[in-house]
Amino acid sequence: MAFLDWAEINNKLEKTFKFDNYNEVVLFTNKVMQIAIDQDHHPEIHVHYNFVKVRITDYEHGSVSSKCQGFVTAVNQVV
């Protein structure tokens, strides 16, 4: 299953976002973190110099849920 160009891998939605520089990476990561706080749904965020990999699952359900889909929709809107 793919949702909004996110891949489902091992019961998690995952996407890599590429940027031109580290400053853009930090700005994006801060936006993703704010979404996580607002939704009380916390992803794995892997930060690198010019890309960020985000993974999300619903640990209470052990798989992707509608809560995850709401999260990825919000993240896609801040890119």
C-alpha positions, -999 to 999 in steps of 0.1 A, spaced: 0 0 0 12 35 -7 -4 66 7 3 100 -8 36 87 -22 47 72 11 57 36 10 45 11 36 74 -10 48 72 -32 79 39 -18 91 52 18 88 46 46 64 80 59 52 92 88 29 125 105 22 124 142 16 154 158 -2 166 193 2 193 216 -12 210 223 21 211 216 59 192 248 68 162 236 47 165 202 65 163 218 99 134 240 90 114 210 76 123 188 106 110 215 130 77 216 111 74 179 112 81 179 150 54 205 155 29 183 136 39 154 158 33 174 189 0 189 177 -13 154 168 3 136 197 16 111 171 54 108 171 74 95 141 109 83 137 129 112 121 163 106 106 181 138 98 210 140 73 228 169 55 204 171 25 176 147 33 152 137 60 136 102 63 103 101 82 87 69 94 53 66 112 32 38 126 6 34 153 23 14 180 -10 9 198 -24 -9 168 9 -24 156 3 -11 121 -6 19 100 -38 36 111 -60 66 101 -39 86 126 -8 78 105 -26 89 74 -36 122 90 0 127 100 14 121 65 -12 143 49 -1 172 72 36 165 65 30 166 28 14 200 31 46 216 47 70 205 20 
